[in-house]
Amino acid sequence: MLLYTLTFVLALLLALYGVPLARRAALQFNIVDRPDGRLKLQAEPVPYFGGLAVYLAFLISLALTFEFREEALGVILGGTLVVMLGLIDDFGVLKPWPKLIGQLIAVFVLIRSGVRIEIAALPDWLDLLLTVLWMVGIINAINIIDVMDGLAGGVGLIACIWLFVVAILNQDSLVAVMVAALAGSLLGFLRYNLYPAKIYLGDAGSLFLGLMLGALSMIGKYQAAHPIAVLAPVLILGVPVFDTLFVMYIRWLRGIPVFLGSSDHFALRLRHWRLSVPQVVTVSYVAAVILGGVGVAMMFVAMQTAMLILCTTTTVAILVTVWLKRIDMSRPSRTMLHREPSPEPARRVP
């Protein structure tokens, strides 16, 4: 436990030191998110590069405390590739398809390093297909949910905590130390990203966070009592998974491309309804804690109880979807008509 604590604290201190430096660098080189009056409603440009600071804090803390193995090196190399990909995207010169191809290359690196889904009851080709779908899905789910101050970083931090619990229960030192480093980096970043945000993750940070959470959740061990427990990572990452499916569903109903930026996200709908930014983020954090706890609990209960948990969770998600869909986004909201004294730094919506 001393190793995990040391790694966490070191990553936290490095992030607290590095994020302000990254902010100054982004401002100096004009790498900022500019308001556009449509989806970006912040009062002034907000710098990116927060994700670069998270990545460096994560990498340096591991380098100083952990002896790398092949799987760890594969995850770090894949993370480095998507950080570079995200930096290019933050400059605004990357189209959706090249971005997807870059993600697939990073996933290929993971698979070559032995980081993949392995379900004994399934053929090898299906395990590989599930690995690609899971990784690309989670990478983009975190990217998509990064639409509000403190949202992606905080939800990611909560997911790290639950993944750390699973790793400790399984005595998996590799996942535990890497999750500890990621959690420390995110906590230090959140010091500057909570409302009103002074810096954003940017695509470099959200893609990196998505790859790390997808990979570390994928290589954990979940089939403690029954096969249904393999779905625990879906619940641990339930908030971004829900938002991705919800956005895809709403855009499908509207007949618009999935890659088109819009205000369909659950967080922006809650904001439009009547909640402030801190309230929306708090609700999201509570949902992430509950879903993560349910996911972990599902590993240790009887199969019938796990089925009941899964069915109940799915039913609640459907009911929330129906309610969110009914929010009329075309009408002015109460919170928009009565703004807080400090303007909301809205995020660039993927």
Order of alpha helices (4+ residues) and beta strands (2+ residues): alpha-beta-beta-alpha-alpha-alpha-alpha-alpha-alpha-alpha-alpha-alpha-alpha-alpha-alpha-alpha
